[in-house]
Amino acid sequence: MKRKLVLIAVVVFVVVAVSAGFAIASAGGDEQPLTGSDLEKATAAALAHTGGGTVTETETGDDSSAYSVEVLLADGTQVEVNLDADFQVIGQETDDDGPGDQEGPGDDD
């Protein structure tokens, strides 16, 4: 009987822990990587704006913009180019996270 209670307690703990993990992961935001023609248009707009570089990440719904494109410039600077729904540049900022939102120098998050 005691063994059965311990087993039930362990199962409940695992279910709660997994559920909490999903809740934390989903609270991170609803940004999704761009694909297809949206990816092509956003990449072209961002690279035209920065004068070149390498796109390291794209996503939707970031920082009050329709699209966000992270670009690694030739000097090693990572910038985030924000675009509206028509792929027009509405802002640019130095990105203190590395590609894939890895912690980087000066990161304030």
CORFEN-V191982 format. One record per pair of residues at least 12 apart in sequence whose C-alpha atoms are under 8 Angstrom apart, sorted by the first residue. I is the first residue (numbers start at 1). GAP is how many residues later the second one is. D is the distance in whole Angstrom. If there is no record, write none. Layout:
# CORFEN-V191982
I&GAP&D  I&GAP&D
This chain:
# CORFEN-V191982
30&31&7  31&28&6  31&29&5  31&30&5  31&31&6  32&27&5  32&28&5  32&29&8  33&24&8  33&25&5  33&26&4  33&27&6  34&24&6  34&25&5  34&26&7  39&19&7  41&46&7  42&25&7  42&26&8  42&27&7  42&41&7  42&45&6  43&12&7  43&26&7  45&42&7  45&43&7  45&44&7  46&23&7  46&25&8  46&35&6  46&43&7  47&24&8  49&40&8  50&23&8  52&21&7  53&18&6  53&19&6  53&20&5  53&21&6  54&17&5  54&18&5  54&19&7  55&14&7  55&15&6  55&16&4  55&17&6  56&13&8  56&14&6  56&15&6  56&16&7  56&43&6  56&44&8  57&12&6  57&13&5  57&14&7  57&42&6  57&43&7  58&12&6  63&19&8  65&17&6  65&18&6  65&19&6  65&20&8  65&25&8  66&16&8  66&17&6  66&18&5  66&19&5  67&15&6  67&16&5  67&17&6  67&18&7  67&20&8  68&12&7  68&13&6  68&14&5  68&15&6  69&12&5  69&13&7  70&25&8  70&29&8  77&17&7  78&16&6  78&17&5  78&18&7  78&20&7  79&13&7  79&14&6  79&15&4  79&16&5  80&12&6  80&13&5  80&14&6  80&15&6  81&12&7  96&12&8
